[in-house]
Amino acid sequence: MQFADYDGSYAATTKRCSLWSIDAATRAFEPLVDVPGTGDTCYPEMIPITKHSYVVYNYSSPLDTDPPWALRC
């Protein structure tokens, strides 16, 4: 029952997405940037363009609204 309560309350909240840097050799990681979104879905992709330039693609709903999670179902 405790899991069901936790799972239900978690599912009813908006989620956020971030891109992280992960060093495979040391397993160290650090956040790079929070990706704008409305808490619905996060499928980010970061593609290097130059040594210090990237293009970030992400799927999300329009950024001008942030309705409660339960209203999107």
PQR file of N, CA, C, O and H, with PARSE charges and radii, in Angstrom:
ATOM      1  N   MET A   1       0.819  -1.195   0.000 -0.4000 1.5000
ATOM      2  CA  MET A   1       0.000   0.000   0.000 -0.0000 2.0000
ATOM      3  C   MET A   1       0.863   1.259   0.000  0.5500 1.7000
ATOM      4  O   MET A   1       0.522   2.241  -0.660 -0.5500 1.4000
ATOM      5  N   GLN A   2       1.970   1.240   0.729 -0.4000 1.5000
ATOM      6  CA  GLN A   2       2.837   2.422   0.781 -0.0000 2.0000
ATOM      7  C   GLN A   2       3.382   2.744  -0.609  0.5500 1.7000
ATOM      8  O   GLN A   2       3.433   3.911  -0.998 -0.5500 1.4000
ATOM      9  H   GLN A   2       2.246   0.442   1.265  0.4000 1.0000
ATOM     10  N   PHE A   3       3.789   1.717  -1.361 -0.4000 1.5000
ATOM     11  CA  PHE A   3       4.288   1.953  -2.718 -0.0000 2.0000
ATOM     12  C   PHE A   3       3.200   2.563  -3.591  0.5500 1.7000
ATOM     13  O   PHE A   3       3.470   3.503  -4.338 -0.5500 1.4000
ATOM     14  H   PHE A   3       3.747   0.769  -1.044  0.4000 1.0000
ATOM     15  N   ALA A   4       2.001   2.058  -3.515 -0.4000 1.5000
ATOM     16  CA  ALA A   4       0.897   2.575  -4.326 -0.0000 2.0000
ATOM     17  C   ALA A   4       0.641   4.043  -4.017  0.5500 1.7000
ATOM     18  O   ALA A   4       0.392   4.830  -4.930 -0.5500 1.4000
ATOM     19  H   ALA A   4       1.781   1.294  -2.908  0.4000 1.0000
ATOM     20  N   ASP A   5       0.699   4.424  -2.739 -0.4000 1.5000
ATOM     21  CA  ASP A   5       0.518   5.832  -2.361 -0.0000 2.0000
ATOM     22  C   ASP A   5       1.624   6.692  -2.958  0.5500 1.7000
ATOM     23  O   ASP A   5       1.360   7.753  -3.525 -0.5500 1.4000
ATOM     24  H   ASP A   5       0.902   3.784  -1.997  0.4000 1.0000
ATOM     25  N   TYR A   6       2.868   6.225  -2.824 -0.4000 1.5000
ATOM     26  CA  TYR A   6       4.005   6.969  -3.366 -0.0000 2.0000
ATOM     27  C   TYR A   6       3.911   7.066  -4.884  0.5500 1.7000
ATOM     28  O   TYR A   6       4.088   8.143  -5.453 -0.5500 1.4000
ATOM     29  H   TYR A   6       3.082   5.363  -2.364  0.4000 1.0000
ATOM     30  N   ASP A   7       3.635   5.945  -5.535 -0.4000 1.5000
ATOM     31  CA  ASP A   7       3.571   5.916  -6.993 -0.0000 2.0000
ATOM     32  C   ASP A   7       2.459   6.830  -7.501  0.5500 1.7000
ATOM     33  O   ASP A   7       2.651   7.542  -8.487 -0.5500 1.4000
ATOM     34  H   ASP A   7       3.491   5.070  -5.072  0.4000 1.0000
ATOM     35  N   GLY A   8       1.325   6.821  -6.857 -0.4000 1.5000
ATOM     36  CA  GLY A   8       0.212   7.674  -7.262 -0.0000 2.0000
ATOM     37  C   GLY A   8       0.520   9.147  -7.087  0.5500 1.7000
ATOM     38  O   GLY A   8       0.180   9.960  -7.947 -0.5500 1.4000
ATOM     39  H   GLY A   8       1.169   6.242  -6.056  0.4000 1.0000
ATOM     40  N   SER A   9       1.161   9.501  -5.983 -0.4000 1.5000
ATOM     41  CA  SER A   9       1.478  10.911  -5.759 -0.0000 2.0000
ATOM     42  C   SER A   9       2.591  11.372  -6.700  0.5500 1.7000
ATOM     43  O   SER A   9       2.570  12.515  -7.157 -0.5500 1.4000
ATOM     44  H   SER A   9       1.437   8.842  -5.284  0.4000 1.0000
ATOM     45  N   TYR A  10       3.556  10.512  -6.995 -0.4000 1.5000
ATOM     46  CA  TYR A  10       4.624  10.857  -7.925 -0.0000 2.0000
ATOM     47  C   TYR A  10       4.079  11.040  -9.334  0.5500 1.7000
ATOM     48  O   TYR A  10       4.452  11.986 -10.027 -0.5500 1.4000
ATOM     49  H   TYR A  10       3.573   9.584  -6.624  0.4000 1.0000
ATOM     50  N   ALA A  11       3.206  10.150  -9.758 -0.4000 1.5000
ATOM     51  CA  ALA A  11       2.647  10.209 -11.107 -0.0000 2.0000
ATOM     52  C   ALA A  11       1.817  11.471 -11.322  0.5500 1.7000
ATOM     53  O   ALA A  11       1.663  11.920 -12.458 -0.5500 1.4000
ATOM     54  H   ALA A  11       2.902   9.381  -9.195  0.4000 1.0000
ATOM     55  N   ALA A  12       1.285  12.041 -10.259 -0.4000 1.5000
ATOM     56  CA  ALA A  12       0.418  13.218 -10.371 -0.0000 2.0000
ATOM     57  C   ALA A  12       1.190  14.537 -10.375  0.5500 1.7000
ATOM     58  O   ALA A  12       0.577  15.604 -10.405 -0.5500 1.4000
ATOM     59  H   ALA A  12       1.410  11.676  -9.336  0.4000 1.0000
ATOM     60  N   THR A  13       2.512  14.485 -10.345 -0.4000 1.5000
ATOM     61  CA  THR A  13       3.300  15.710 -10.311 -0.0000 2.0000
ATOM     62  C   THR A  13       4.010  15.931 -11.639  0.5500 1.7000
ATOM     63  O   THR A  13       4.281  14.980 -12.372 -0.5500 1.4000
ATOM     64  H   THR A  13       3.010  13.618 -10.321  0.4000 1.0000
ATOM     65  N   THR A  14       4.312  17.203 -11.948 -0.4000 1.5000
ATOM     66  CA  THR A  14       5.067  17.495 -13.163 -0.0000 2.0000
ATOM     67  C   THR A  14       6.518  17.066 -12.975  0.5500 1.7000
ATOM     68  O   THR A  14       7.027  17.041 -11.855 -0.5500 1.4000
ATOM     69  H   THR A  14       4.091  17.976 -11.353  0.4000 1.0000
ATOM     70  N   LYS A  15       7.162  16.738 -14.056 -0.4000 1.5000
ATOM     71  CA  LYS A  15       8.561  16.318 -14.036 -0.0000 2.0000
ATOM     72  C   LYS A  15       9.392  17.363 -14.758  0.5500 1.7000
ATOM     73  O   LYS A  15       8.872  18.112 -15.585 -0.5500 1.4000
ATOM     74  H   LYS A  15       6.748  16.759 -14.966  0.4000 1.0000
ATOM     75  N   ARG A  16      10.647  17.415 -14.458 -0.4000 1.5000
ATOM     76  CA  ARG A  16      11.576  18.304 -15.146 -0.0000 2.0000
ATOM     77  C   ARG A  16      12.684  17.464 -15.758  0.5500 1.7000
ATOM     78  O   ARG A  16      12.848  16.293 -15.413 -0.5500 1.4000
ATOM     79  H   ARG A  16      11.070  16.806 -13.787  0.4000 1.0000
ATOM     80  N   CYS A  17      13.438  18.057 -16.657 -0.4000 1.5000
ATOM     81  CA  CYS A  17      14.476  17.342 -17.388 -0.0000 2.0000
ATOM     82  C   CYS A  17      15.768  18.140 -17.366  0.5500 1.7000
ATOM     83  O   CYS A  17      15.746  19.368 -17.445 -0.5500 1.4000
ATOM     84  H   CYS A  17      13.305  19.008 -16.937  0.4000 1.0000
ATOM     85  N   SER A  18      16.884  17.450 -17.260 -0.4000 1.5000
ATOM     86  CA  SER A  18      18.197  18.090 -17.295 -0.0000 2.0000
ATOM     87  C   SER A  18      19.137  17.274 -18.160  0.5500 1.7000
ATOM     88  O   SER A  18      18.959  16.068 -18.329 -0.5500 1.4000
ATOM     89  H   SER A  18      16.901  16.452 -17.196  0.4000 1.0000
ATOM     90  N   LEU A  19      20.141  17.946 -18.707 -0.4000 1.5000
ATOM     91  CA  LEU A  19      21.235  17.253 -19.400 -0.0000 2.0000
ATOM     92  C   LEU A  19      22.401  17.157 -18.436  0.5500 1.7000
ATOM     93  O   LEU A  19      22.706  18.109 -17.718 -0.5500 1.4000
ATOM     94  H   LEU A  19      20.286  18.926 -18.571  0.4000 1.0000
ATOM     95  N   TRP A  20      23.050  16.003 -18.422 -0.4000 1.5000
ATOM     96  CA  TRP A  20      24.147  15.742 -17.496 -0.0000 2.0000
ATOM     97  C   TRP A  20      25.390  15.325 -18.266  0.5500 1.7000
ATOM     98  O   TRP A  20      25.295  14.727 -19.338 -0.5500 1.4000
ATOM     99  H   TRP A  20      22.802  15.229 -19.004  0.4000 1.0000
ATOM    100  N   SER A  21      26.549  15.640 -17.719 -0.4000 1.5000
ATOM    101  CA  SER A  21      27.815  15.153 -18.248 -0.0000 2.0000
ATOM    102  C   SER A  21      28.222  13.946 -17.402  0.5500 1.7000
ATOM    103  O   SER A  21      28.239  14.018 -16.174 -0.5500 1.4000
ATOM    104  H   SER A  21      26.626  16.125 -16.848  0.4000 1.0000
ATOM    105  N   ILE A  22      28.546  12.843 -18.066 -0.4000 1.5000
ATOM    106  CA  ILE A  22      28.937  11.621 -17.358 -0.0000 2.0000
ATOM    107  C   ILE A  22      30.293  11.164 -17.865  0.5500 1.7000
ATOM    108  O   ILE A  22      30.484  10.965 -19.064 -0.5500 1.4000
ATOM    109  H   ILE A  22      28.532  12.784 -19.064  0.4000 1.0000
ATOM    110  N   ASP A  23      31.235  11.000 -16.942 -0.4000 1.5000
ATOM    111  CA  ASP A  23      32.558  10.469 -17.259 -0.0000 2.0000
ATOM    112  C   ASP A  23      32.497   8.958 -17.081  0.5500 1.7000
ATOM    113  O   ASP A  23      32.440   8.469 -15.953 -0.5500 1.4000
ATOM    114  H   ASP A  23      31.080  11.162 -15.967  0.4000 1.0000
ATOM    115  N   ALA A  24      32.507   8.214 -18.181 -0.4000 1.5000
ATOM    116  CA  ALA A  24      32.365   6.757 -18.120 -0.0000 2.0000
ATOM    117  C   ALA A  24      33.502   6.091 -17.357  0.5500 1.7000
ATOM    118  O   ALA A  24      33.292   5.053 -16.729 -0.5500 1.4000
ATOM    119  H   ALA A  24      32.553   8.611 -19.098  0.4000 1.0000
ATOM    120  N   ALA A  25      34.693   6.660 -17.396 -0.4000 1.5000
ATOM    121  CA  ALA A  25      35.844   6.049 -16.725 -0.0000 2.0000
ATOM    122  C   ALA A  25      35.745   6.155 -15.204  0.5500 1.7000
ATOM    123  O   ALA A  25      36.052   5.202 -14.488 -0.5500 1.4000
ATOM    124  H   ALA A  25      34.864   7.503 -17.906  0.4000 1.0000
ATOM    125  N   THR A  26      35.314   7.320 -14.718 -0.4000 1.5000
ATOM    126  CA  THR A  26      35.261   7.526 -13.264 -0.0000 2.0000
ATOM    127  C   THR A  26      33.851   7.415 -12.698  0.5500 1.7000
ATOM    128  O   THR A  26      33.667   7.386 -11.481 -0.5500 1.4000
ATOM    129  H   THR A  26      35.065   8.094 -15.300  0.4000 1.0000
ATOM    130  N   ARG A  27      32.863   7.352 -13.575 -0.4000 1.5000
ATOM    131  CA  ARG A  27      31.451   7.342 -13.182 -0.0000 2.0000
ATOM    132  C   ARG A  27      31.029   8.620 -12.465  0.5500 1.7000
ATOM    133  O   ARG A  27      30.025   8.634 -11.753 -0.5500 1.4000
ATOM    134  H   ARG A  27      33.013   7.375 -14.563  0.4000 1.0000
ATOM    135  N   ALA A  28      31.783   9.677 -12.650 -0.4000 1.5000
ATOM    136  CA  ALA A  28      31.429  10.978 -12.080 -0.0000 2.0000
ATOM    137  C   ALA A  28      30.425  11.654 -13.019  0.5500 1.7000
ATOM    138  O   ALA A  28      30.471  11.474 -14.236 -0.5500 1.4000
ATOM    139  H   ALA A  28      32.599   9.666 -13.228  0.4000 1.0000
ATOM    140  N   PHE A  29      29.545  12.414 -12.441 -0.4000 1.5000
ATOM    141  CA  PHE A  29      28.574  13.127 -13.264 -0.0000 2.0000
ATOM    142  C   PHE A  29      28.281  14.493 -12.668  0.5500 1.7000
ATOM    143  O   PHE A  29      28.440  14.725 -11.469 -0.5500 1.4000
ATOM    144  H   PHE A  29      29.508  12.561 -11.453  0.4000 1.0000
ATOM    145  N   GLU A  30      27.844  15.396 -13.555 -0.4000 1.5000
ATOM    146  CA  GLU A  30      27.482  16.733 -13.113 -0.0000 2.0000
ATOM    147  C   GLU A  30      26.409  17.295 -14.038  0.5500 1.7000
ATOM    148  O   GLU A  30      26.421  17.018 -15.237 -0.5500 1.4000
ATOM    149  H   GLU A  30      27.715  15.208 -14.529  0.4000 1.0000
ATOM    150  N   PRO A  31      25.483  18.084 -13.494 -0.5600 1.5000
ATOM    151  CA  PRO A  31      24.440  18.658 -14.339  0.2800 2.0000
ATOM    152  C   PRO A  31      25.009  19.738 -15.256  0.5500 1.7000
ATOM    153  O   PRO A  31      25.872  20.516 -14.849 -0.5500 1.4000
ATOM    154  N   LEU A  32      24.520  19.780 -16.495 -0.4000 1.5000
ATOM    155  CA  LEU A  32      24.944  20.807 -17.447 -0.0000 2.0000
ATOM    156  C   LEU A  32      23.906  21.917 -17.559  0.5500 1.7000
ATOM    157  O   LEU A  32      24.239  23.098 -17.461 -0.5500 1.4000
ATOM    158  H   LEU A  32      23.819  19.148 -16.826  0.4000 1.0000
ATOM    159  N   VAL A  33      22.651  21.534 -17.763 -0.4000 1.5000
ATOM    160  CA  VAL A  33      21.604  22.533 -17.969 -0.0000 2.0000
ATOM    161  C   VAL A  33      20.233  21.896 -17.743  0.5500 1.7000
ATOM    162  O   VAL A  33      20.024  20.724 -18.057 -0.5500 1.4000
ATOM    163  H   VAL A  33      22.381  20.574 -17.843  0.4000 1.0000
ATOM    164  N   ASP A  34      19.305  22.677 -17.197 -0.4000 1.5000
ATOM    165  CA  ASP A  34      17.913  22.254 -17.141 -0.0000 2.0000
ATOM    166  C   ASP A  34      17.282  22.547 -18.492  0.5500 1.7000
ATOM    167  O   ASP A  34      17.443  23.642 -19.031 -0.5500 1.4000
ATOM    168  H   ASP A  34      19.475  23.629 -16.942  0.4000 1.0000
ATOM    169  N   VAL A  35      16.568  21.578 -19.038 -0.4000 1.5000
ATOM    170  CA  VAL A  35      15.935  21.725 -20.344 -0.0000 2.0000
ATOM    171  C   VAL A  35      14.537  22.305 -20.138  0.5500 1.7000
ATOM    172  O   VAL A  35      13.758  21.763 -19.354 -0.5500 1.4000
ATOM    173  H   VAL A  35      16.437  20.689 -18.600  0.4000 1.0000
ATOM    174  N   PRO A  36      14.204  23.401 -20.832 -0.5600 1.5000
ATOM    175  CA  PRO A  36      12.854  23.959 -20.704  0.2800 2.0000
ATOM    176  C   PRO A  36      11.801  22.929 -21.105  0.5500 1.7000
ATOM    177  O   PRO A  36      11.983  22.187 -22.070 -0.5500 1.4000
ATOM    178  N   GLY A  37      10.729  22.891 -20.376 -0.4000 1.5000
ATOM    179  CA  GLY A  37       9.639  21.971 -20.673 -0.0000 2.0000
ATOM    180  C   GLY A  37       8.476  22.220 -19.746  0.5500 1.7000
ATOM    181  O   GLY A  37       8.539  23.081 -18.868 -0.5500 1.4000
ATOM    182  H   GLY A  37      10.581  23.494 -19.592  0.4000 1.0000
ATOM    183  N   THR A  38       7.417  21.465 -19.943 -0.4000 1.5000
ATOM    184  CA  THR A  38       6.234  21.631 -19.106 -0.0000 2.0000
ATOM    185  C   THR A  38       5.991  20.431 -18.209  0.5500 1.7000
ATOM    186  O   THR A  38       4.914  20.293 -17.630 -0.5500 1.4000
ATOM    187  H   THR A  38       7.366  20.766 -20.656  0.4000 1.0000
ATOM    188  N   GLY A  39       6.972  19.572 -18.092 -0.4000 1.5000
ATOM    189  CA  GLY A  39       6.849  18.442 -17.177 -0.0000 2.0000
ATOM    190  C   GLY A  39       6.137  17.242 -17.742  0.5500 1.7000
ATOM    191  O   GLY A  39       5.719  16.370 -16.980 -0.5500 1.4000
ATOM    192  H   GLY A  39       7.847  19.684 -18.562  0.4000 1.0000
ATOM    193  N   ASP A  40       5.982  17.160 -19.048 -0.4000 1.5000
ATOM    194  CA  ASP A  40       5.249  16.039 -19.617 -0.0000 2.0000
ATOM    195  C   ASP A  40       6.167  14.911 -20.072  0.5500 1.7000
ATOM    196  O   ASP A  40       6.039  13.783 -19.595 -0.5500 1.4000
ATOM    197  H   ASP A  40       6.322  17.868 -19.667  0.4000 1.0000
ATOM    198  N   THR A  41       7.074  15.194 -20.971 -0.4000 1.5000
ATOM    199  CA  THR A  41       7.938  14.164 -21.544 -0.0000 2.0000
ATOM    200  C   THR A  41       9.322  14.747 -21.771  0.5500 1.7000
ATOM    201  O   THR A  41       9.465  15.940 -22.040 -0.5500 1.4000
ATOM    202  H   THR A  41       7.178  16.110 -21.358  0.4000 1.0000
ATOM    203  N   CYS A  42      10.336  13.908 -21.662 -0.4000 1.5000
ATOM    204  CA  CYS A  42      11.697  14.396 -21.846 -0.0000 2.0000
ATOM    205  C   CYS A  42      12.494  13.384 -22.657  0.5500 1.7000
ATOM    206  O   CYS A  42      12.789  12.285 -22.189 -0.5500 1.4000
ATOM    207  H   CYS A  42      10.220  12.939 -21.443  0.4000 1.0000
ATOM    208  N   TYR A  43      12.836  13.771 -23.874 -0.4000 1.5000
ATOM    209  CA  TYR A  43      13.684  12.950 -24.734 -0.0000 2.0000
ATOM    210  C   TYR A  43      14.784  13.828 -25.314  0.5500 1.7000
ATOM    211  O   TYR A  43      14.807  14.065 -26.522 -0.5500 1.4000
ATOM    212  H   TYR A  43      12.596  14.664 -24.255  0.4000 1.0000
ATOM    213  N   PRO A  44      15.693  14.313 -24.481 -0.5600 1.5000
ATOM    214  CA  PRO A  44      16.692  15.251 -25.005  0.2800 2.0000
ATOM    215  C   PRO A  44      17.792  14.553 -25.794  0.5500 1.7000
ATOM    216  O   PRO A  44      18.105  13.384 -25.570 -0.5500 1.4000
ATOM    217  N   GLU A  45      18.355  15.297 -26.707 -0.4000 1.5000
ATOM    218  CA  GLU A  45      19.522  14.847 -27.466 -0.0000 2.0000
ATOM    219  C   GLU A  45      20.435  16.051 -27.627  0.5500 1.7000
ATOM    220  O   GLU A  45      19.983  17.120 -28.037 -0.5500 1.4000
ATOM    221  H   GLU A  45      18.100  16.247 -26.889  0.4000 1.0000
ATOM    222  N   MET A  46      21.709  15.890 -27.311 -0.4000 1.5000
ATOM    223  CA  MET A  46      22.678  16.966 -27.443 -0.0000 2.0000
ATOM    224  C   MET A  46      23.690  16.562 -28.510  0.5500 1.7000
ATOM    225  O   MET A  46      24.392  15.562 -28.360 -0.5500 1.4000
ATOM    226  H   MET A  46      22.075  15.021 -26.978  0.4000 1.0000
ATOM    227  N   ILE A  47      23.763  17.342 -29.584 -0.4000 1.5000
ATOM    228  CA  ILE A  47      24.629  17.018 -30.715 -0.0000 2.0000
ATOM    229  C   ILE A  47      25.749  18.048 -30.797  0.5500 1.7000
ATOM    230  O   ILE A  47      25.478  19.240 -30.939 -0.5500 1.4000
ATOM    231  H   ILE A  47      23.192  18.154 -29.705  0.4000 1.0000
ATOM    232  N   PRO A  48      27.016  17.603 -30.710 -0.5600 1.5000
ATOM    233  CA  PRO A  48      28.123  18.553 -30.815  0.2800 2.0000
ATOM    234  C   PRO A  48      28.220  19.132 -32.219  0.5500 1.7000
ATOM    235  O   PRO A  48      28.139  18.406 -33.210 -0.5500 1.4000
ATOM    236  N   ILE A  49      28.396  20.453 -32.292 -0.4000 1.5000
ATOM    237  CA  ILE A  49      28.582  21.147 -33.562 -0.0000 2.0000
ATOM    238  C   ILE A  49      30.060  21.533 -33.704  0.5500 1.7000
ATOM    239  O   ILE A  49      30.682  21.279 -34.736 -0.5500 1.4000
ATOM    240  H   ILE A  49      28.462  21.043 -31.487  0.4000 1.0000
ATOM    241  N   THR A  50      30.604  22.143 -32.664 -0.4000 1.5000
ATOM    242  CA  THR A  50      32.032  22.447 -32.570 -0.0000 2.0000
ATOM    243  C   THR A  50      32.480  22.018 -31.173  0.5500 1.7000
ATOM    244  O   THR A  50      31.698  21.431 -30.425 -0.5500 1.4000
ATOM    245  H   THR A  50      30.099  22.349 -31.826  0.4000 1.0000
ATOM    246  N   LYS A  51      33.712  22.304 -30.824 -0.4000 1.5000
ATOM    247  CA  LYS A  51      34.225  21.904 -29.514 -0.0000 2.0000
ATOM    248  C   LYS A  51      33.419  22.509 -28.353  0.5500 1.7000
ATOM    249  O   LYS A  51      33.295  21.894 -27.293 -0.5500 1.4000
ATOM    250  H   LYS A  51      34.347  22.781 -31.432  0.4000 1.0000
ATOM    251  N   HIS A  52      32.871  23.718 -28.559 -0.4000 1.5000
ATOM    252  CA  HIS A  52      32.128  24.402 -27.496 -0.0000 2.0000
ATOM    253  C   HIS A  52      30.720  24.803 -27.916  0.5500 1.7000
ATOM    254  O   HIS A  52      30.132  25.706 -27.320 -0.5500 1.4000
ATOM    255  H   HIS A  52      32.971  24.218 -29.419  0.4000 1.0000
ATOM    256  N   SER A  53      30.178  24.149 -28.927 -0.4000 1.5000
ATOM    257  CA  SER A  53      28.856  24.496 -29.425 -0.0000 2.0000
ATOM    258  C   SER A  53      28.040  23.226 -29.659  0.5500 1.7000
ATOM    259  O   SER A  53      28.534  22.248 -30.218 -0.5500 1.4000
ATOM    260  H   SER A  53      30.656  23.416 -29.411  0.4000 1.0000
ATOM    261  N   TYR A  54      26.779  23.263 -29.217 -0.4000 1.5000
ATOM    262  CA  TYR A  54      25.910  22.091 -29.322 -0.0000 2.0000
ATOM    263  C   TYR A  54      24.516  22.512 -29.762  0.5500 1.7000
ATOM    264  O   TYR A  54      24.106  23.654 -29.555 -0.5500 1.4000
ATOM    265  H   TYR A  54      26.377  24.058 -28.762  0.4000 1.0000
ATOM    266  N   VAL A  55      23.803  21.593 -30.363 -0.4000 1.5000
ATOM    267  CA  VAL A  55      22.384  21.762 -30.639 -0.0000 2.0000
ATOM    268  C   VAL A  55      21.658  20.786 -29.721  0.5500 1.7000
ATOM    269  O   VAL A  55      22.022  19.613 -29.635 -0.5500 1.4000
ATOM    270  H   VAL A  55      24.136  20.665 -30.531  0.4000 1.0000
ATOM    271  N   VAL A  56      20.630  21.280 -29.037 -0.4000 1.5000
ATOM    272  CA  VAL A  56      19.846  20.424 -28.142 -0.0000 2.0000
ATOM    273  C   VAL A  56      18.442  20.290 -28.711  0.5500 1.7000
ATOM    274  O   VAL A  56      17.769  21.286 -28.974 -0.5500 1.4000
ATOM    275  H   VAL A  56      20.334  22.233 -29.106  0.4000 1.0000
ATOM    276  N   TYR A  57      18.012  19.055 -28.899 -0.4000 1.5000
ATOM    277  CA  TYR A  57      16.653  18.757 -29.330 -0.0000 2.0000
ATOM    278  C   TYR A  57      15.918  18.142 -28.157  0.5500 1.7000
ATOM    279  O   TYR A  57      16.490  17.351 -27.407 -0.5500 1.4000
ATOM    280  H   TYR A  57      18.560  18.246 -28.686  0.4000 1.0000
ATOM    281  N   ASN A  58      14.653  18.500 -27.993 -0.4000 1.5000
ATOM    282  CA  ASN A  58      13.838  17.945 -26.923 -0.0000 2.0000
ATOM    283  C   ASN A  58      12.380  17.999 -27.343  0.5500 1.7000
ATOM    284  O   ASN A  58      11.944  18.952 -27.989 -0.5500 1.4000
ATOM    285  H   ASN A  58      14.188  19.142 -28.602  0.4000 1.0000
ATOM    286  N   TYR A  59      11.641  16.985 -26.977 -0.4000 1.5000
ATOM    287  CA  TYR A  59      10.206  16.984 -27.194 -0.0000 2.0000
ATOM    288  C   TYR A  59       9.530  17.491 -25.937  0.5500 1.7000
ATOM    289  O   TYR A  59       9.866  17.050 -24.837 -0.5500 1.4000
ATOM    290  H   TYR A  59      11.996  16.211 -26.453  0.4000 1.0000
ATOM    291  N   SER A  60       8.586  18.406 -26.074 -0.4000 1.5000
ATOM    292  CA  SER A  60       7.773  18.855 -24.950 -0.0000 2.0000
ATOM    293  C   SER A  60       6.520  19.517 -25.495  0.5500 1.7000
ATOM    294  O   SER A  60       6.420  19.798 -26.689 -0.5500 1.4000
ATOM    295  H   SER A  60       8.313  18.764 -26.967  0.4000 1.0000
ATOM    296  N   SER A  61       5.579  19.759 -24.618 -0.4000 1.5000
ATOM    297  CA  SER A  61       4.397  20.537 -24.967 -0.0000 2.0000
ATOM    298  C   SER A  61       4.804  21.997 -25.077  0.5500 1.7000
ATOM    299  O   SER A  61       5.917  22.350 -24.688 -0.5500 1.4000
ATOM    300  H   SER A  61       5.660  19.530 -23.648  0.4000 1.0000
ATOM    301  N   PRO A  62       3.930  22.860 -25.598 -0.5600 1.5000
ATOM    302  CA  PRO A  62       4.256  24.287 -25.682  0.2800 2.0000
ATOM    303  C   PRO A  62       4.701  24.841 -24.325  0.5500 1.7000
ATOM    304  O   PRO A  62       4.143  24.484 -23.288 -0.5500 1.4000
ATOM    305  N   LEU A  63       5.718  25.722 -24.344 -0.4000 1.5000
ATOM    306  CA  LEU A  63       6.311  26.222 -23.110 -0.0000 2.0000
ATOM    307  C   LEU A  63       5.499  27.324 -22.446  0.5500 1.7000
ATOM    308  O   LEU A  63       5.821  27.715 -21.324 -0.5500 1.4000
ATOM    309  H   LEU A  63       6.171  26.012 -25.187  0.4000 1.0000
ATOM    310  N   ASP A  64       4.461  27.838 -23.094 -0.4000 1.5000
ATOM    311  CA  ASP A  64       3.702  28.942 -22.506 -0.0000 2.0000
ATOM    312  C   ASP A  64       2.631  28.493 -21.515  0.5500 1.7000
ATOM    313  O   ASP A  64       1.904  29.328 -20.977 -0.5500 1.4000
ATOM    314  H   ASP A  64       4.200  27.520 -24.006  0.4000 1.0000
ATOM    315  N   THR A  65       2.523  27.190 -21.264 -0.4000 1.5000
ATOM    316  CA  THR A  65       1.565  26.687 -20.279 -0.0000 2.0000
ATOM    317  C   THR A  65       2.246  25.668 -19.389  0.5500 1.7000
ATOM    318  O   THR A  65       3.233  25.051 -19.789 -0.5500 1.4000
ATOM    319  H   THR A  65       3.113  26.511 -21.700  0.4000 1.0000
ATOM    320  N   ASP A  66       1.738  25.491 -18.212 -0.4000 1.5000
ATOM    321  CA  ASP A  66       2.235  24.461 -17.296 -0.0000 2.0000
ATOM    322  C   ASP A  66       1.071  23.951 -16.455  0.5500 1.7000
ATOM    323  O   ASP A  66       1.056  24.109 -15.234 -0.5500 1.4000
ATOM    324  H   ASP A  66       0.936  25.992 -17.887  0.4000 1.0000
ATOM    325  N   PRO A  67       0.076  23.325 -17.135 -0.5600 1.5000
ATOM    326  CA  PRO A  67      -1.098  22.851 -16.395  0.2800 2.0000
ATOM    327  C   PRO A  67      -0.742  21.691 -15.477  0.5500 1.7000
ATOM    328  O   PRO A  67       0.288  21.045 -15.667 -0.5500 1.4000
ATOM    329  N   PRO A  68      -1.581  21.421 -14.488 -0.5600 1.5000
ATOM    330  CA  PRO A  68      -1.349  20.254 -13.619  0.2800 2.0000
ATOM    331  C   PRO A  68      -1.225  18.982 -14.440  0.5500 1.7000
ATOM    332  O   PRO A  68      -1.931  18.803 -15.432 -0.5500 1.4000
ATOM    333  N   TRP A  69      -0.336  18.111 -14.028 -0.4000 1.5000
ATOM    334  CA  TRP A  69      -0.051  16.865 -14.737 -0.0000 2.0000
ATOM    335  C   TRP A  69      -1.319  16.066 -15.028  0.5500 1.7000
ATOM    336  O   TRP A  69      -1.468  15.543 -16.133 -0.5500 1.4000
ATOM    337  H   TRP A  69       0.238  18.257 -13.222  0.4000 1.0000
ATOM    338  N   ALA A  70      -2.222  15.960 -14.080 -0.4000 1.5000
ATOM    339  CA  ALA A  70      -3.417  15.129 -14.239 -0.0000 2.0000
ATOM    340  C   ALA A  70      -4.319  15.630 -15.363  0.5500 1.7000
ATOM    341  O   ALA A  70      -5.086  14.844 -15.919 -0.5500 1.4000
ATOM    342  H   ALA A  70      -2.101  16.384 -13.183  0.4000 1.0000
ATOM    343  N   LEU A  71      -4.251  16.904 -15.713 -0.4000 1.5000
ATOM    344  CA  LEU A  71      -5.106  17.444 -16.767 -0.0000 2.0000
ATOM    345  C   LEU A  71      -4.609  17.092 -18.162  0.5500 1.7000
ATOM    346  O   LEU A  71      -5.333  17.296 -19.136 -0.5500 1.4000
ATOM    347  H   LEU A  71      -3.628  17.543 -15.262  0.4000 1.0000
ATOM    348  N   ARG A  72      -3.399  16.570 -18.282 -0.4000 1.5000
ATOM    349  CA  ARG A  72      -2.854  16.220 -19.600 -0.0000 2.0000
ATOM    350  C   ARG A  72      -3.232  14.826 -20.038  0.5500 1.7000
ATOM    351  O   ARG A  72      -3.042  14.474 -21.202 -0.5500 1.4000
ATOM    352  H   ARG A  72      -2.811  16.404 -17.490  0.4000 1.0000
ATOM    353  N   CYS A  73      -3.748  14.044 -19.157 -0.4000 1.5000
ATOM    354  CA  CYS A  73      -4.058  12.644 -19.487 -0.0000 2.0000
ATOM    355  C   CYS A  73      -5.302  12.535 -20.334  0.5500 1.7000
ATOM    356  O   CYS A  73      -5.705  11.431 -20.701 -0.5500 1.4000
ATOM    357  H   CYS A  73      -3.902  14.330 -18.211  0.4000 1.0000
TER
END
